[in-house]
Amino acid sequence: MEMNGKRLSVKCSLIILVLILFFQSAILSGSAQGIQIYSDAAPEAVELLQEATEKMEEALAAYQGANYPGRKLWAEAIELAEEAIAIDPDFVEAHYYLALMFQHTNWYYREAEQWNRYLSLIERTDLSSPQVKQNLAHAYYRLGYNSYEDGDYDQSLIYFLNSIKEYPDYIDSNYWAARVFYEIDDLENSLYYWDRVLELDRFYPRAQYFHDKVEASLKYGKEAYSWYEQGYNEYEKRNYSRAIDSYRQAVRLNPKFIDAYYW
């Protein structure tokens, strides 16, 4: 009986040791809640980031889109992520999630600042997993979108194209690259990226409309087609005199624009 008791005790000790190693591995890999940790971060920092992302998920569910950095759950999530970075300043994933928190809470200045820190840090690492590539693509996308909102189309395009370079199937960056190319009158590149968007998702909101608009602009001229579109919109509103004026402008710019003559 004594020998059996010792064997049972040894077995229990081994089971406990295996469980401890398993849970330590889970914490270090960041597997809970879908978090993937690829950098060699300090365990305490990983635990804090885990808590931070749990708070973030809780905040997203609780506030239903009314997200502000001063709200209790968001303030706690941001504080925990910042504590993780204070422990391990090179913790790549903590910088990524902190930037996401600023994005969700519309703290645009700090978001842009944090994405730049994330990019600066990840450029000094050799991380190359698919998830890291997607995260990097998202960082470039957010910086591109912020630049677009500021009216800096050239800089936004650089960011969107960098995003696509890192992860070619990142649909939002393809979408906005197509939009910006249209804005700067590069219709051929615009059409190329609209084709890419539709390849990735043929039901992507308004992608087919913009694709057809760019295709028509290449055929008839961008300005002529814009007048034609304006004419149609005025016609739909029953503003017939304005519609006629718009169609005349389209014909003036492109005398071969048969559809404009028709309307």
matplotlib code that plots the C-alpha trace (Angstrom):
import matplotlib.pyplot as plt

x = [0.0, 2.8, 4.5, 1.2, 0.8, 4.2, 3.5, 0.2, 2.0, 4.6, 1.9, 0.0, 3.2, 3.9, 0.3, 0.6, 3.9, 2.5, -0.5, 1.7, 3.9, 0.7, -0.7, 2.6, 2.8, -0.7, 0.1, 3.4, 1.8, -1.1, -3.5, -6.5, -9.0, -7.3, -4.1, -1.0, 2.3, 5.3, 7.8, 10.0, 8.1, 8.4, 5.8, 4.5, 4.0, 2.1, -0.2, -0.9, -1.6, -4.0, -5.9, -5.8, -7.3, -10.0, -11.0, -11.0, -13.4, -15.5, -15.6, -16.5, -19.4, -20.6, -20.4, -21.8, -19.9, -20.0, -16.2, -14.2, -10.8, -12.3, -14.9, -14.0, -13.3, -11.4, -9.3, -8.5, -7.6, -5.3, -3.6, -2.9, -1.5, 0.7, 1.9, 2.8, 4.9, 6.5, 7.7, 8.9, 9.3, 10.0, 6.8, 5.6, 2.1, 1.5, 2.2, -0.1, -3.0, -2.5, -2.8, -6.0, -7.4, -6.7, -8.3, -11.5, -11.8, -11.2, -8.1, -6.6, -3.5, -2.3, -3.4, -1.1, 1.7, 1.3, 1.1, 4.4, 6.0, 4.7, 6.2, 9.5, 9.7, 8.7, 11.2, 13.9, 12.7, 12.8, 9.1, 7.5, 4.5, 1.3, -0.4, 2.4, 2.2, -1.6, -1.0, 1.7, -0.7, -3.3, -0.9, 0.0, -3.7, -4.6, -1.8, -2.9, -6.5, -5.5, -3.3, -6.3, -8.5, -5.9, -6.0, -2.5, -3.2, 0.5, 1.4, -1.8, -1.0, 2.5, 1.0, -1.8, 0.7, 3.0, 0.1, -0.7, 3.0, 3.0, -0.4, -1.7, -5.2, -5.8, -9.0, -9.4, -6.0, -6.8, -10.1, -8.5, -5.6, -8.2, -10.0, -6.8, -5.5, -8.9, -8.6, -5.1, -6.4, -4.4, -7.4, -5.5, -4.1, -7.4, -9.1, -6.4, -7.1, -10.9, -10.4, -8.4, -11.1, -13.7, -11.5, -11.2, -14.9, -17.3, -19.9, -17.7, -19.8, -19.8, -16.8, -18.7, -20.1, -16.6, -15.2, -17.8, -17.3, -13.6, -14.1, -16.5, -14.2, -11.4, -13.8, -15.3, -13.0, -13.2, -14.7, -17.2, -18.4, -18.7, -21.0, -22.9, -23.4, -24.4, -27.0, -28.5, -28.7, -30.5, -32.8, -33.7, -34.5, -36.7, -34.5, -34.7, -33.2, -30.1, -29.9, -29.9, -27.1, -25.0, -25.5, -24.5, -21.3, -20.6, -21.1, -19.0, -16.1, -16.6, -18.7, -18.7, -20.5, -23.6, -25.3, -25.1, -26.9, -29.5, -30.5]
y = [0.0, 2.4, 1.7, 2.3, 5.5, 6.7, 5.9, 7.7, 10.7, 10.7, 10.5, 13.4, 15.5, 14.8, 15.7, 18.9, 19.7, 19.1, 21.3, 24.1, 23.9, 23.9, 27.0, 28.8, 28.0, 29.3, 32.5, 33.0, 32.1, 34.5, 31.9, 33.0, 35.3, 34.7, 36.7, 35.4, 36.4, 36.0, 38.2, 37.1, 39.2, 39.2, 36.9, 39.7, 41.9, 39.1, 38.6, 42.4, 42.5, 39.5, 41.5, 44.6, 42.8, 41.1, 44.6, 45.8, 43.0, 43.8, 47.5, 46.8, 44.6, 47.0, 50.4, 49.3, 51.8, 54.7, 54.3, 57.0, 56.8, 58.2, 55.5, 53.1, 49.9, 51.6, 53.6, 50.3, 48.5, 51.4, 51.5, 47.8, 47.9, 50.8, 48.9, 46.0, 48.3, 49.9, 46.4, 45.4, 48.4, 46.1, 44.1, 44.3, 43.0, 45.3, 48.3, 46.8, 46.4, 49.8, 51.4, 49.4, 50.7, 54.3, 53.4, 52.1, 55.1, 57.6, 59.0, 59.8, 61.7, 59.0, 56.3, 57.7, 58.1, 54.6, 53.0, 54.8, 53.3, 49.9, 50.2, 51.5, 48.6, 45.8, 47.0, 46.1, 42.5, 39.4, 38.5, 37.3, 35.1, 35.6, 37.2, 39.7, 40.6, 41.2, 43.4, 45.4, 45.8, 47.1, 49.6, 51.0, 51.1, 53.1, 55.6, 55.8, 56.5, 59.2, 60.9, 60.7, 62.3, 65.1, 65.6, 64.3, 62.0, 61.4, 60.2, 58.2, 56.4, 55.5, 53.9, 52.1, 50.6, 49.6, 47.8, 46.0, 45.0, 43.4, 41.7, 41.8, 40.6, 43.4, 44.6, 47.9, 49.1, 48.0, 49.9, 53.1, 52.9, 52.7, 55.7, 57.8, 56.9, 58.2, 61.4, 62.1, 61.3, 58.0, 56.1, 53.1, 52.3, 53.1, 50.5, 48.0, 48.2, 48.2, 44.9, 43.6, 44.6, 42.8, 39.7, 39.7, 40.3, 41.0, 42.3, 44.8, 47.9, 50.3, 48.6, 47.7, 51.3, 52.8, 50.2, 51.1, 54.8, 54.6, 52.4, 54.9, 57.8, 56.1, 55.7, 59.2, 61.3, 61.8, 65.3, 64.5, 61.5, 63.5, 65.9, 63.0, 61.5, 64.9, 65.2, 61.8, 62.7, 66.0, 64.1, 61.6, 64.6, 66.0, 69.1, 68.8, 72.2, 71.4, 67.9, 69.4, 71.8, 69.0, 66.8, 69.7, 70.1, 66.4, 66.7, 69.8, 68.0, 64.9, 65.3, 61.5, 60.9, 59.2, 58.5, 62.1, 63.1, 60.4, 61.9]
z = [0.0, 0.9, -2.5, -4.3, -2.4, -3.4, -7.1, -6.9, -5.4, -8.1, -10.8, -9.2, -9.1, -12.8, -13.7, -11.8, -13.4, -16.9, -16.1, -14.8, -18.0, -20.2, -18.6, -18.7, -22.4, -22.9, -21.2, -23.2, -26.5, -25.8, -27.2, -25.1, -26.8, -30.1, -29.2, -30.8, -29.3, -31.6, -29.9, -27.0, -24.4, -20.6, -19.0, -16.8, -19.8, -21.6, -18.7, -18.6, -22.3, -21.9, -19.3, -21.5, -24.5, -22.3, -21.1, -24.7, -25.8, -22.7, -23.7, -27.3, -26.1, -23.4, -25.2, -28.5, -30.6, -28.1, -27.4, -25.8, -24.0, -20.8, -20.3, -17.5, -19.4, -22.1, -19.5, -17.8, -21.0, -22.2, -18.7, -18.7, -22.2, -21.3, -18.2, -20.4, -22.6, -19.5, -18.4, -21.9, -24.2, -27.2, -26.8, -30.4, -29.8, -26.9, -29.2, -31.8, -29.4, -27.8, -31.2, -31.8, -28.6, -29.7, -33.0, -31.4, -29.1, -31.9, -30.2, -33.6, -32.6, -30.2, -32.7, -35.4, -33.0, -31.7, -35.2, -36.0, -32.9, -33.8, -37.3, -36.0, -33.6, -36.0, -38.6, -36.2, -35.7, -37.8, -37.3, -40.5, -39.6, -41.6, -38.6, -38.2, -41.9, -41.5, -38.4, -40.2, -43.2, -40.8, -39.3, -42.7, -43.6, -40.6, -41.2, -44.8, -43.8, -41.3, -44.0, -46.5, -43.9, -43.5, -47.3, -47.9, -50.8, -51.7, -48.2, -47.9, -51.1, -49.9, -46.7, -48.6, -51.1, -48.3, -46.6, -49.9, -50.2, -46.8, -47.3, -50.9, -49.9, -47.4, -49.0, -47.3, -48.5, -52.0, -51.8, -50.6, -53.0, -55.8, -54.4, -54.1, -57.6, -58.9, -56.9, -58.4, -61.9, -62.3, -63.7, -65.0, -61.6, -60.0, -62.2, -61.5, -57.7, -58.2, -60.1, -57.1, -54.7, -56.7, -57.0, -53.2, -52.6, -55.5, -53.0, -51.2, -50.6, -53.6, -55.2, -58.3, -58.6, -58.4, -60.8, -63.4, -62.8, -63.4, -66.4, -67.9, -67.0, -69.0, -72.0, -72.0, -69.9, -66.1, -66.2, -69.0, -67.1, -63.9, -65.7, -67.1, -63.7, -62.3, -65.1, -64.2, -60.5, -61.3, -63.6, -60.8, -58.6, -61.5, -61.8, -65.6, -66.5, -64.4, -65.9, -69.4, -68.5, -67.1, -70.1, -72.3, -70.4, -70.8, -74.6, -74.8, -73.2, -75.3, -78.5, -79.0, -75.7, -77.1, -73.8, -72.9, -76.1, -75.4, -72.0]

ax = plt.figure().add_subplot(projection="3d")
ax.plot(x, y, z, "-o")
ax.set_aspect("equal")
plt.show()
